[in-house]
Amino acid sequence: MKDKKENRIKTTVIVTTLILALISTMTVMAASAQTTGDIKINEIMYNPPGADTNHEWIEL
């Protein structure tokens, strides 16, 4: 009976530690993804053909 209880406690501690490590890793990754300050312009259409002038756009 005592061995089962000890094994259950050890398993709980290991699982809890792994979950906390995963959460902290994800938090650090999310924080580093938000700190990037570069803007990359991948498309620009400043004067499309035609008479309508309301179709100018820049995609970031």
Secondary structure, 3 states (H helix, E strand, C coil): CHHHHHHHHHHHHHHHHHHHHHHHHHHHHHHHHHCCCCCCCCEEECCCCCCCCCCCEEEC
